[in-house]
Amino acid sequence: MTLAHLLEGLRCSCCGALDVLWLDLARGLIECRECGQSAFTFPEIGEGE
Ligand SMILES: [Zn+2]
């Protein structure tokens, strides 16, 4: 069981590669498998209050 989810159709804003962004649910961040760039997800995502 993995908590990482591939974000299909999204392009890395750093290296421009497609389909390489993984959503790490455990840490709440997005990481690029190609260049290693990572960014915290926006608080709004997944909350929908
Ligand atoms: Zn990248």
mmCIF file of the protein (N, C-alpha, C, O) and its ligand, coordinates in Angstrom:
data_MODEL
# 
_entry.id   MODEL 
# 
loop_
_entity.id 
_entity.type 
_entity.pdbx_number_of_molecules 
1 polymer     1 
2 non-polymer 1 
# 
_entity_poly.entity_id                      1 
_entity_poly.type                           'polypeptide(L)' 
_entity_poly.nstd_linkage                   no 
_entity_poly.nstd_monomer                   no 
_entity_poly.pdbx_seq_one_letter_code       MTLAHLLEGLRCSCCGALDVLWLDLARGLIECRECGQSAFTFPEIGEGE 
_entity_poly.pdbx_seq_one_letter_code_can   MTLAHLLEGLRCSCCGALDVLWLDLARGLIECRECGQSAFTFPEIGEGE 
_entity_poly.pdbx_strand_id                 A 
# 
loop_
_entity_poly_seq.entity_id 
_entity_poly_seq.num 
_entity_poly_seq.mon_id 
_entity_poly_seq.hetero 
1 1  MET n 
1 2  THR n 
1 3  LEU n 
1 4  ALA n 
1 5  HIS n 
1 6  LEU n 
1 7  LEU n 
1 8  GLU n 
1 9  GLY n 
1 10 LEU n 
1 11 ARG n 
1 12 CYS n 
1 13 SER n 
1 14 CYS n 
1 15 CYS n 
1 16 GLY n 
1 17 ALA n 
1 18 LEU n 
1 19 ASP n 
1 20 VAL n 
1 21 LEU n 
1 22 TRP n 
1 23 LEU n 
1 24 ASP n 
1 25 LEU n 
1 26 ALA n 
1 27 ARG n 
1 28 GLY n 
1 29 LEU n 
1 30 ILE n 
1 31 GLU n 
1 32 CYS n 
1 33 ARG n 
1 34 GLU n 
1 35 CYS n 
1 36 GLY n 
1 37 GLN n 
1 38 SER n 
1 39 ALA n 
1 40 PHE n 
1 41 THR n 
1 42 PHE n 
1 43 PRO n 
1 44 GLU n 
1 45 ILE n 
1 46 GLY n 
1 47 GLU n 
1 48 GLY n 
1 49 GLU n 
# 
loop_
_struct_asym.id 
_struct_asym.entity_id 
A 1 
B 2 
# 
loop_
_chem_comp.id 
_chem_comp.type 
_chem_comp.mon_nstd_flag 
ALA 'L-peptide linking' y 
ARG 'L-peptide linking' y 
ASP 'L-peptide linking' y 
CYS 'L-peptide linking' y 
GLN 'L-peptide linking' y 
GLU 'L-peptide linking' y 
GLY 'peptide linking'   y 
HIS 'L-peptide linking' y 
ILE 'L-peptide linking' y 
LEU 'L-peptide linking' y 
MET 'L-peptide linking' y 
PHE 'L-peptide linking' y 
PRO 'L-peptide linking' y 
SER 'L-peptide linking' y 
THR 'L-peptide linking' y 
TRP 'L-peptide linking' y 
VAL 'L-peptide linking' y 
ZN  non-polymer         . 
# 
_pdbx_entity_nonpoly.entity_id   2 
_pdbx_entity_nonpoly.name        ? 
_pdbx_entity_nonpoly.comp_id     ZN 
# 
_pdbx_nonpoly_scheme.asym_id         B 
_pdbx_nonpoly_scheme.entity_id       2 
_pdbx_nonpoly_scheme.mon_id          ZN 
_pdbx_nonpoly_scheme.ndb_seq_num     1 
_pdbx_nonpoly_scheme.pdb_seq_num     101 
_pdbx_nonpoly_scheme.auth_seq_num    101 
_pdbx_nonpoly_scheme.pdb_mon_id      ZN 
_pdbx_nonpoly_scheme.auth_mon_id     ZN 
_pdbx_nonpoly_scheme.pdb_strand_id   A 
_pdbx_nonpoly_scheme.pdb_ins_code    . 
# 
loop_
_atom_site.group_PDB 
_atom_site.id 
_atom_site.type_symbol 
_atom_site.label_atom_id 
_atom_site.label_alt_id 
_atom_site.label_comp_id 
_atom_site.label_asym_id 
_atom_site.label_entity_id 
_atom_site.label_seq_id 
_atom_site.pdbx_PDB_ins_code 
_atom_site.Cartn_x 
_atom_site.Cartn_y 
_atom_site.Cartn_z 
_atom_site.occupancy 
_atom_site.B_iso_or_equiv 
_atom_site.pdbx_formal_charge 
_atom_site.auth_seq_id 
_atom_site.auth_comp_id 
_atom_site.auth_asym_id 
_atom_site.auth_atom_id 
_atom_site.pdbx_PDB_model_num 
ATOM   1   N  N  . MET A 1 1  ? 0.841   -1.200 0.000   1.00 0.00 ? 1   MET A N  1 
ATOM   2   C  CA . MET A 1 1  ? 0.000   0.000  0.000   1.00 0.00 ? 1   MET A CA 1 
ATOM   3   C  C  . MET A 1 1  ? 0.878   1.252  0.000   1.00 0.00 ? 1   MET A C  1 
ATOM   4   O  O  . MET A 1 1  ? 1.788   1.402  0.815   1.00 0.00 ? 1   MET A O  1 
ATOM   5   N  N  . THR A 1 2  ? 0.574   2.131  -0.930  1.00 0.00 ? 2   THR A N  1 
ATOM   6   C  CA . THR A 1 2  ? 1.360   3.366  -1.017  1.00 0.00 ? 2   THR A CA 1 
ATOM   7   C  C  . THR A 1 2  ? 0.467   4.582  -0.858  1.00 0.00 ? 2   THR A C  1 
ATOM   8   O  O  . THR A 1 2  ? -0.702  4.571  -1.243  1.00 0.00 ? 2   THR A O  1 
ATOM   9   N  N  . LEU A 1 3  ? 1.034   5.618  -0.289  1.00 0.00 ? 3   LEU A N  1 
ATOM   10  C  CA . LEU A 1 3  ? 0.270   6.842  -0.103  1.00 0.00 ? 3   LEU A CA 1 
ATOM   11  C  C  . LEU A 1 3  ? 0.596   7.871  -1.179  1.00 0.00 ? 3   LEU A C  1 
ATOM   12  O  O  . LEU A 1 3  ? 0.062   8.980  -1.173  1.00 0.00 ? 3   LEU A O  1 
ATOM   13  N  N  . ALA A 1 4  ? 1.486   7.490  -2.110  1.00 0.00 ? 4   ALA A N  1 
ATOM   14  C  CA . ALA A 1 4  ? 1.841   8.405  -3.186  1.00 0.00 ? 4   ALA A CA 1 
ATOM   15  C  C  . ALA A 1 4  ? 0.905   8.195  -4.366  1.00 0.00 ? 4   ALA A C  1 
ATOM   16  O  O  . ALA A 1 4  ? 0.613   7.060  -4.742  1.00 0.00 ? 4   ALA A O  1 
ATOM   17  N  N  . HIS A 1 5  ? 0.441   9.285  -4.944  1.00 0.00 ? 5   HIS A N  1 
ATOM   18  C  CA . HIS A 1 5  ? -0.511  9.207  -6.044  1.00 0.00 ? 5   HIS A CA 1 
ATOM   19  C  C  . HIS A 1 5  ? -0.009  10.009 -7.239  1.00 0.00 ? 5   HIS A C  1 
ATOM   20  O  O  . HIS A 1 5  ? 0.296   11.195 -7.117  1.00 0.00 ? 5   HIS A O  1 
ATOM   21  N  N  . LEU A 1 6  ? 0.076   9.353  -8.392  1.00 0.00 ? 6   LEU A N  1 
ATOM   22  C  CA . LEU A 1 6  ? 0.558   10.028 -9.600  1.00 0.00 ? 6   LEU A CA 1 
ATOM   23  C  C  . LEU A 1 6  ? -0.481  11.014 -10.115 1.00 0.00 ? 6   LEU A C  1 
ATOM   24  O  O  . LEU A 1 6  ? -1.646  10.664 -10.306 1.00 0.00 ? 6   LEU A O  1 
ATOM   25  N  N  . LEU A 1 7  ? -0.046  12.255 -10.338 1.00 0.00 ? 7   LEU A N  1 
ATOM   26  C  CA . LEU A 1 7  ? -0.945  13.279 -10.853 1.00 0.00 ? 7   LEU A CA 1 
ATOM   27  C  C  . LEU A 1 7  ? -0.843  13.301 -12.373 1.00 0.00 ? 7   LEU A C  1 
ATOM   28  O  O  . LEU A 1 7  ? 0.004   13.993 -12.940 1.00 0.00 ? 7   LEU A O  1 
ATOM   29  N  N  . GLU A 1 8  ? -1.711  12.541 -13.023 1.00 0.00 ? 8   GLU A N  1 
ATOM   30  C  CA . GLU A 1 8  ? -1.679  12.430 -14.477 1.00 0.00 ? 8   GLU A CA 1 
ATOM   31  C  C  . GLU A 1 8  ? -2.107  13.729 -15.154 1.00 0.00 ? 8   GLU A C  1 
ATOM   32  O  O  . GLU A 1 8  ? -3.030  14.406 -14.700 1.00 0.00 ? 8   GLU A O  1 
ATOM   33  N  N  . GLY A 1 9  ? -1.426  14.064 -16.242 1.00 0.00 ? 9   GLY A N  1 
ATOM   34  C  CA . GLY A 1 9  ? -1.799  15.232 -17.027 1.00 0.00 ? 9   GLY A CA 1 
ATOM   35  C  C  . GLY A 1 9  ? -1.229  16.537 -16.503 1.00 0.00 ? 9   GLY A C  1 
ATOM   36  O  O  . GLY A 1 9  ? -1.455  17.599 -17.084 1.00 0.00 ? 9   GLY A O  1 
ATOM   37  N  N  . LEU A 1 10 ? -0.487  16.457 -15.399 1.00 0.00 ? 10  LEU A N  1 
ATOM   38  C  CA . LEU A 1 10 ? 0.103   17.681 -14.868 1.00 0.00 ? 10  LEU A CA 1 
ATOM   39  C  C  . LEU A 1 10 ? 1.572   17.779 -15.255 1.00 0.00 ? 10  LEU A C  1 
ATOM   40  O  O  . LEU A 1 10 ? 2.277   16.773 -15.331 1.00 0.00 ? 10  LEU A O  1 
ATOM   41  N  N  . ARG A 1 11 ? 2.021   19.003 -15.497 1.00 0.00 ? 11  ARG A N  1 
ATOM   42  C  CA . ARG A 1 11 ? 3.387   19.250 -15.910 1.00 0.00 ? 11  ARG A CA 1 
ATOM   43  C  C  . ARG A 1 11 ? 4.159   19.950 -14.798 1.00 0.00 ? 11  ARG A C  1 
ATOM   44  O  O  . ARG A 1 11 ? 3.646   20.862 -14.150 1.00 0.00 ? 11  ARG A O  1 
ATOM   45  N  N  . CYS A 1 12 ? 5.390   19.516 -14.588 1.00 0.00 ? 12  CYS A N  1 
ATOM   46  C  CA . CYS A 1 12 ? 6.233   20.139 -13.568 1.00 0.00 ? 12  CYS A CA 1 
ATOM   47  C  C  . CYS A 1 12 ? 6.580   21.564 -13.984 1.00 0.00 ? 12  CYS A C  1 
ATOM   48  O  O  . CYS A 1 12 ? 7.042   21.796 -15.101 1.00 0.00 ? 12  CYS A O  1 
ATOM   49  N  N  . SER A 1 13 ? 6.359   22.508 -13.089 1.00 0.00 ? 13  SER A N  1 
ATOM   50  C  CA . SER A 1 13 ? 6.617   23.911 -13.402 1.00 0.00 ? 13  SER A CA 1 
ATOM   51  C  C  . SER A 1 13 ? 8.112   24.211 -13.383 1.00 0.00 ? 13  SER A C  1 
ATOM   52  O  O  . SER A 1 13 ? 8.545   25.271 -13.834 1.00 0.00 ? 13  SER A O  1 
ATOM   53  N  N  . CYS A 1 14 ? 8.892   23.278 -12.861 1.00 0.00 ? 14  CYS A N  1 
ATOM   54  C  CA . CYS A 1 14 ? 10.337  23.487 -12.733 1.00 0.00 ? 14  CYS A CA 1 
ATOM   55  C  C  . CYS A 1 14 ? 11.090  22.953 -13.949 1.00 0.00 ? 14  CYS A C  1 
ATOM   56  O  O  . CYS A 1 14 ? 11.853  23.690 -14.573 1.00 0.00 ? 14  CYS A O  1 
ATOM   57  N  N  . CYS A 1 15 ? 10.883  21.678 -14.295 1.00 0.00 ? 15  CYS A N  1 
ATOM   58  C  CA . CYS A 1 15 ? 11.623  21.070 -15.395 1.00 0.00 ? 15  CYS A CA 1 
ATOM   59  C  C  . CYS A 1 15 ? 10.755  20.867 -16.631 1.00 0.00 ? 15  CYS A C  1 
ATOM   60  O  O  . CYS A 1 15 ? 11.279  20.572 -17.705 1.00 0.00 ? 15  CYS A O  1 
ATOM   61  N  N  . GLY A 1 16 ? 9.429   21.022 -16.501 1.00 0.00 ? 16  GLY A N  1 
ATOM   62  C  CA . GLY A 1 16 ? 8.539   20.935 -17.649 1.00 0.00 ? 16  GLY A CA 1 
ATOM   63  C  C  . GLY A 1 16 ? 8.171   19.522 -18.046 1.00 0.00 ? 16  GLY A C  1 
ATOM   64  O  O  . GLY A 1 16 ? 7.506   19.334 -19.065 1.00 0.00 ? 16  GLY A O  1 
ATOM   65  N  N  . ALA A 1 17 ? 8.575   18.523 -17.281 1.00 0.00 ? 17  ALA A N  1 
ATOM   66  C  CA . ALA A 1 17 ? 8.251   17.141 -17.613 1.00 0.00 ? 17  ALA A CA 1 
ATOM   67  C  C  . ALA A 1 17 ? 6.781   16.852 -17.313 1.00 0.00 ? 17  ALA A C  1 
ATOM   68  O  O  . ALA A 1 17 ? 6.192   17.426 -16.398 1.00 0.00 ? 17  ALA A O  1 
ATOM   69  N  N  . LEU A 1 18 ? 6.198   15.936 -18.118 1.00 0.00 ? 18  LEU A N  1 
ATOM   70  C  CA . LEU A 1 18 ? 4.775   15.622 -17.971 1.00 0.00 ? 18  LEU A CA 1 
ATOM   71  C  C  . LEU A 1 18 ? 4.606   14.274 -17.254 1.00 0.00 ? 18  LEU A C  1 
ATOM   72  O  O  . LEU A 1 18 ? 5.399   13.351 -17.441 1.00 0.00 ? 18  LEU A O  1 
ATOM   73  N  N  . ASP A 1 19 ? 3.561   14.187 -16.438 1.00 0.00 ? 19  ASP A N  1 
ATOM   74  C  CA . ASP A 1 19 ? 3.249   12.944 -15.711 1.00 0.00 ? 19  ASP A CA 1 
ATOM   75  C  C  . ASP A 1 19 ? 4.381   12.460 -14.803 1.00 0.00 ? 19  ASP A C  1 
ATOM   76  O  O  . ASP A 1 19 ? 4.644   11.260 -14.721 1.00 0.00 ? 19  ASP A O  1 
ATOM   77  N  N  . VAL A 1 20 ? 5.038   13.375 -14.136 1.00 0.00 ? 20  VAL A N  1 
ATOM   78  C  CA . VAL A 1 20 ? 6.110   12.985 -13.218 1.00 0.00 ? 20  VAL A CA 1 
ATOM   79  C  C  . VAL A 1 20 ? 5.853   13.513 -11.812 1.00 0.00 ? 20  VAL A C  1 
ATOM   80  O  O  . VAL A 1 20 ? 6.677   13.351 -10.912 1.00 0.00 ? 20  VAL A O  1 
ATOM   81  N  N  . LEU A 1 21 ? 4.685   14.154 -11.638 1.00 0.00 ? 21  LEU A N  1 
ATOM   82  C  CA . LEU A 1 21 ? 4.376   14.732 -10.334 1.00 0.00 ? 21  LEU A CA 1 
ATOM   83  C  C  . LEU A 1 21 ? 3.620   13.733 -9.466  1.00 0.00 ? 21  LEU A C  1 
ATOM   84  O  O  . LEU A 1 21 ? 2.610   13.167 -9.885  1.00 0.00 ? 21  LEU A O  1 
ATOM   85  N  N  . TRP A 1 22 ? 4.117   13.527 -8.262  1.00 0.00 ? 22  TRP A N  1 
ATOM   86  C  CA . TRP A 1 22 ? 3.486   12.611 -7.312  1.00 0.00 ? 22  TRP A CA 1 
ATOM   87  C  C  . TRP A 1 22 ? 2.953   13.379 -6.117  1.00 0.00 ? 22  TRP A C  1 
ATOM   88  O  O  . TRP A 1 22 ? 3.634   14.231 -5.547  1.00 0.00 ? 22  TRP A O  1 
ATOM   89  N  N  . LEU A 1 23 ? 1.725   13.060 -5.751  1.00 0.00 ? 23  LEU A N  1 
ATOM   90  C  CA . LEU A 1 23 ? 1.139   13.660 -4.558  1.00 0.00 ? 23  LEU A CA 1 
ATOM   91  C  C  . LEU A 1 23 ? 1.422   12.745 -3.373  1.00 0.00 ? 23  LEU A C  1 
ATOM   92  O  O  . LEU A 1 23 ? 0.946   11.612 -3.311  1.00 0.00 ? 23  LEU A O  1 
ATOM   93  N  N  . ASP A 1 24 ? 2.200   13.262 -2.445  1.00 0.00 ? 24  ASP A N  1 
ATOM   94  C  CA . ASP A 1 24 ? 2.539   12.502 -1.247  1.00 0.00 ? 24  ASP A CA 1 
ATOM   95  C  C  . ASP A 1 24 ? 1.528   12.828 -0.158  1.00 0.00 ? 24  ASP A C  1 
ATOM   96  O  O  . ASP A 1 24 ? 1.624   13.858 0.509   1.00 0.00 ? 24  ASP A O  1 
ATOM   97  N  N  . LEU A 1 25 ? 0.556   11.935 0.012   1.00 0.00 ? 25  LEU A N  1 
ATOM   98  C  CA . LEU A 1 25 ? -0.521  12.204 0.968   1.00 0.00 ? 25  LEU A CA 1 
ATOM   99  C  C  . LEU A 1 25 ? -0.034  12.206 2.405   1.00 0.00 ? 25  LEU A C  1 
ATOM   100 O  O  . LEU A 1 25 ? -0.587  12.907 3.253   1.00 0.00 ? 25  LEU A O  1 
ATOM   101 N  N  . ALA A 1 26 ? 0.996   11.426 2.679   1.00 0.00 ? 26  ALA A N  1 
ATOM   102 C  CA . ALA A 1 26 ? 1.502   11.333 4.043   1.00 0.00 ? 26  ALA A CA 1 
ATOM   103 C  C  . ALA A 1 26 ? 2.112   12.654 4.506   1.00 0.00 ? 26  ALA A C  1 
ATOM   104 O  O  . ALA A 1 26 ? 1.938   13.069 5.652   1.00 0.00 ? 26  ALA A O  1 
ATOM   105 N  N  . ARG A 1 27 ? 2.842   13.314 3.575   1.00 0.00 ? 27  ARG A N  1 
ATOM   106 C  CA . ARG A 1 27 ? 3.503   14.562 3.931   1.00 0.00 ? 27  ARG A CA 1 
ATOM   107 C  C  . ARG A 1 27 ? 2.765   15.781 3.418   1.00 0.00 ? 27  ARG A C  1 
ATOM   108 O  O  . ARG A 1 27 ? 3.104   16.909 3.776   1.00 0.00 ? 27  ARG A O  1 
ATOM   109 N  N  . GLY A 1 28 ? 1.749   15.566 2.576   1.00 0.00 ? 28  GLY A N  1 
ATOM   110 C  CA . GLY A 1 28 ? 0.959   16.675 2.063   1.00 0.00 ? 28  GLY A CA 1 
ATOM   111 C  C  . GLY A 1 28 ? 1.719   17.571 1.111   1.00 0.00 ? 28  GLY A C  1 
ATOM   112 O  O  . GLY A 1 28 ? 1.559   18.791 1.132   1.00 0.00 ? 28  GLY A O  1 
ATOM   113 N  N  . LEU A 1 29 ? 2.551   16.962 0.271   1.00 0.00 ? 29  LEU A N  1 
ATOM   114 C  CA . LEU A 1 29 ? 3.271   17.769 -0.707  1.00 0.00 ? 29  LEU A CA 1 
ATOM   115 C  C  . LEU A 1 29 ? 3.337   17.062 -2.053  1.00 0.00 ? 29  LEU A C  1 
ATOM   116 O  O  . LEU A 1 29 ? 3.085   15.862 -2.160  1.00 0.00 ? 29  LEU A O  1 
ATOM   117 N  N  . ILE A 1 30 ? 3.682   17.839 -3.075  1.00 0.00 ? 30  ILE A N  1 
ATOM   118 C  CA . ILE A 1 30 ? 3.816   17.295 -4.421  1.00 0.00 ? 30  ILE A CA 1 
ATOM   119 C  C  . ILE A 1 30 ? 5.293   17.240 -4.783  1.00 0.00 ? 30  ILE A C  1 
ATOM   120 O  O  . ILE A 1 30 ? 6.022   18.213 -4.592  1.00 0.00 ? 30  ILE A O  1 
ATOM   121 N  N  . GLU A 1 31 ? 5.728   16.106 -5.305  1.00 0.00 ? 31  GLU A N  1 
ATOM   122 C  CA . GLU A 1 31 ? 7.136   15.952 -5.640  1.00 0.00 ? 31  GLU A CA 1 
ATOM   123 C  C  . GLU A 1 31 ? 7.301   15.521 -7.081  1.00 0.00 ? 31  GLU A C  1 
ATOM   124 O  O  . GLU A 1 31 ? 6.563   14.668 -7.576  1.00 0.00 ? 31  GLU A O  1 
ATOM   125 N  N  . CYS A 1 32 ? 8.279   16.120 -7.754  1.00 0.00 ? 32  CYS A N  1 
ATOM   126 C  CA . CYS A 1 32 ? 8.580   15.759 -9.132  1.00 0.00 ? 32  CYS A CA 1 
ATOM   127 C  C  . CYS A 1 32 ? 9.602   14.630 -9.149  1.00 0.00 ? 32  CYS A C  1 
ATOM   128 O  O  . CYS A 1 32 ? 10.671  14.743 -8.549  1.00 0.00 ? 32  CYS A O  1 
ATOM   129 N  N  . ARG A 1 33 ? 9.272   13.543 -9.836  1.00 0.00 ? 33  ARG A N  1 
ATOM   130 C  CA . ARG A 1 33 ? 10.147  12.390 -9.891  1.00 0.00 ? 33  ARG A CA 1 
ATOM   131 C  C  . ARG A 1 33 ? 11.334  12.647 -10.829 1.00 0.00 ? 33  ARG A C  1 
ATOM   132 O  O  . ARG A 1 33 ? 12.352  11.958 -10.762 1.00 0.00 ? 33  ARG A O  1 
ATOM   133 N  N  . GLU A 1 34 ? 11.185  13.635 -11.690 1.00 0.00 ? 34  GLU A N  1 
ATOM   134 C  CA . GLU A 1 34 ? 12.207  13.913 -12.690 1.00 0.00 ? 34  GLU A CA 1 
ATOM   135 C  C  . GLU A 1 34 ? 13.337  14.779 -12.124 1.00 0.00 ? 34  GLU A C  1 
ATOM   136 O  O  . GLU A 1 34 ? 14.512  14.430 -12.244 1.00 0.00 ? 34  GLU A O  1 
ATOM   137 N  N  . CYS A 1 35 ? 12.980  15.896 -11.517 1.00 0.00 ? 35  CYS A N  1 
ATOM   138 C  CA . CYS A 1 35 ? 14.007  16.836 -11.057 1.00 0.00 ? 35  CYS A CA 1 
ATOM   139 C  C  . CYS A 1 35 ? 14.078  16.919 -9.532  1.00 0.00 ? 35  CYS A C  1 
ATOM   140 O  O  . CYS A 1 35 ? 14.983  17.548 -8.983  1.00 0.00 ? 35  CYS A O  1 
ATOM   141 N  N  . GLY A 1 36 ? 13.121  16.281 -8.850  1.00 0.00 ? 36  GLY A N  1 
ATOM   142 C  CA . GLY A 1 36 ? 13.172  16.274 -7.391  1.00 0.00 ? 36  GLY A CA 1 
ATOM   143 C  C  . GLY A 1 36 ? 12.546  17.495 -6.750  1.00 0.00 ? 36  GLY A C  1 
ATOM   144 O  O  . GLY A 1 36 ? 12.537  17.619 -5.526  1.00 0.00 ? 36  GLY A O  1 
ATOM   145 N  N  . GLN A 1 37 ? 12.022  18.400 -7.568  1.00 0.00 ? 37  GLN A N  1 
ATOM   146 C  CA . GLN A 1 37 ? 11.371  19.593 -7.042  1.00 0.00 ? 37  GLN A CA 1 
ATOM   147 C  C  . GLN A 1 37 ? 10.134  19.204 -6.244  1.00 0.00 ? 37  GLN A C  1 
ATOM   148 O  O  . GLN A 1 37 ? 9.359   18.349 -6.672  1.00 0.00 ? 37  GLN A O  1 
ATOM   149 N  N  . SER A 1 38 ? 9.951   19.816 -5.108  1.00 0.00 ? 38  SER A N  1 
ATOM   150 C  CA . SER A 1 38 ? 8.764   19.518 -4.323  1.00 0.00 ? 38  SER A CA 1 
ATOM   151 C  C  . SER A 1 38 ? 8.117   20.810 -3.856  1.00 0.00 ? 38  SER A C  1 
ATOM   152 O  O  . SER A 1 38 ? 8.779   21.836 -3.704  1.00 0.00 ? 38  SER A O  1 
ATOM   153 N  N  . ALA A 1 39 ? 6.803   20.740 -3.631  1.00 0.00 ? 39  ALA A N  1 
ATOM   154 C  CA . ALA A 1 39 ? 6.084   21.916 -3.183  1.00 0.00 ? 39  ALA A CA 1 
ATOM   155 C  C  . ALA A 1 39 ? 4.925   21.480 -2.308  1.00 0.00 ? 39  ALA A C  1 
ATOM   156 O  O  . ALA A 1 39 ? 4.295   20.451 -2.550  1.00 0.00 ? 39  ALA A O  1 
ATOM   157 N  N  . PHE A 1 40 ? 4.658   22.269 -1.298  1.00 0.00 ? 40  PHE A N  1 
ATOM   158 C  CA . PHE A 1 40 ? 3.528   21.961 -0.440  1.00 0.00 ? 40  PHE A CA 1 
ATOM   159 C  C  . PHE A 1 40 ? 2.228   22.268 -1.159  1.00 0.00 ? 40  PHE A C  1 
ATOM   160 O  O  . PHE A 1 40 ? 2.118   23.262 -1.878  1.00 0.00 ? 40  PHE A O  1 
ATOM   161 N  N  . THR A 1 41 ? 1.254   21.408 -0.958  1.00 0.00 ? 41  THR A N  1 
ATOM   162 C  CA . THR A 1 41 ? -0.035  21.619 -1.603  1.00 0.00 ? 41  THR A CA 1 
ATOM   163 C  C  . THR A 1 41 ? -0.760  22.777 -0.933  1.00 0.00 ? 41  THR A C  1 
ATOM   164 O  O  . THR A 1 41 ? -0.516  23.104 0.228   1.00 0.00 ? 41  THR A O  1 
ATOM   165 N  N  . PHE A 1 42 ? -1.653  23.384 -1.696  1.00 0.00 ? 42  PHE A N  1 
ATOM   166 C  CA . PHE A 1 42 ? -2.442  24.469 -1.131  1.00 0.00 ? 42  PHE A CA 1 
ATOM   167 C  C  . PHE A 1 42 ? -3.418  23.902 -0.101  1.00 0.00 ? 42  PHE A C  1 
ATOM   168 O  O  . PHE A 1 42 ? -3.971  22.819 -0.294  1.00 0.00 ? 42  PHE A O  1 
ATOM   169 N  N  . PRO A 1 43 ? -3.624  24.629 0.981   1.00 0.00 ? 43  PRO A N  1 
ATOM   170 C  CA . PRO A 1 43 ? -4.534  24.191 2.052   1.00 0.00 ? 43  PRO A CA 1 
ATOM   171 C  C  . PRO A 1 43 ? -5.947  23.937 1.557   1.00 0.00 ? 43  PRO A C  1 
ATOM   172 O  O  . PRO A 1 43 ? -6.680  23.151 2.158   1.00 0.00 ? 43  PRO A O  1 
ATOM   173 N  N  . GLU A 1 44 ? -6.339  24.589 0.470   1.00 0.00 ? 44  GLU A N  1 
ATOM   174 C  CA . GLU A 1 44 ? -7.707  24.461 -0.033  1.00 0.00 ? 44  GLU A CA 1 
ATOM   175 C  C  . GLU A 1 44 ? -7.959  23.075 -0.622  1.00 0.00 ? 44  GLU A C  1 
ATOM   176 O  O  . GLU A 1 44 ? -9.085  22.577 -0.604  1.00 0.00 ? 44  GLU A O  1 
ATOM   177 N  N  . ILE A 1 45 ? -6.892  22.456 -1.148  1.00 0.00 ? 45  ILE A N  1 
ATOM   178 C  CA . ILE A 1 45 ? -7.040  21.172 -1.821  1.00 0.00 ? 45  ILE A CA 1 
ATOM   179 C  C  . ILE A 1 45 ? -7.470  20.079 -0.841  1.00 0.00 ? 45  ILE A C  1 
ATOM   180 O  O  . ILE A 1 45 ? -6.806  19.839 0.167   1.00 0.00 ? 45  ILE A O  1 
ATOM   181 N  N  . GLY A 1 46 ? -8.579  19.429 -1.150  1.00 0.00 ? 46  GLY A N  1 
ATOM   182 C  CA . GLY A 1 46 ? -9.023  18.303 -0.356  1.00 0.00 ? 46  GLY A CA 1 
ATOM   183 C  C  . GLY A 1 46 ? -9.801  18.667 0.893   1.00 0.00 ? 46  GLY A C  1 
ATOM   184 O  O  . GLY A 1 46 ? -10.274 17.783 1.608   1.00 0.00 ? 46  GLY A O  1 
ATOM   185 N  N  . GLU A 1 47 ? -9.938  19.932 1.162   1.00 0.00 ? 47  GLU A N  1 
ATOM   186 C  CA . GLU A 1 47 ? -10.661 20.325 2.364   1.00 0.00 ? 47  GLU A CA 1 
ATOM   187 C  C  . GLU A 1 47 ? -12.138 20.560 2.058   1.00 0.00 ? 47  GLU A C  1 
ATOM   188 O  O  . GLU A 1 47 ? -13.007 19.894 2.621   1.00 0.00 ? 47  GLU A O  1 
ATOM   189 N  N  . GLY A 1 48 ? -12.418 21.507 1.165   1.00 0.00 ? 48  GLY A N  1 
ATOM   190 C  CA . GLY A 1 48 ? -13.779 21.772 0.732   1.00 0.00 ? 48  GLY A CA 1 
ATOM   191 C  C  . GLY A 1 48 ? -14.755 21.935 1.871   1.00 0.00 ? 48  GLY A C  1 
ATOM   192 O  O  . GLY A 1 48 ? -15.714 21.171 1.985   1.00 0.00 ? 48  GLY A O  1 
ATOM   193 N  N  . GLU A 1 49 ? -14.526 22.903 2.699   1.00 0.00 ? 49  GLU A N  1 
ATOM   194 C  CA . GLU A 1 49 ? -15.345 23.087 3.880   1.00 0.00 ? 49  GLU A CA 1 
ATOM   195 C  C  . GLU A 1 49 ? -16.757 23.532 3.548   1.00 0.00 ? 49  GLU A C  1 
ATOM   196 O  O  . GLU A 1 49 ? -17.571 23.730 4.451   1.00 0.00 ? 49  GLU A O  1 
HETATM 197 ZN ZN . ZN  B 2 .  ? 10.450  18.648 -12.334 1.00 0.00 2 101 ZN  A ZN 1 
# 
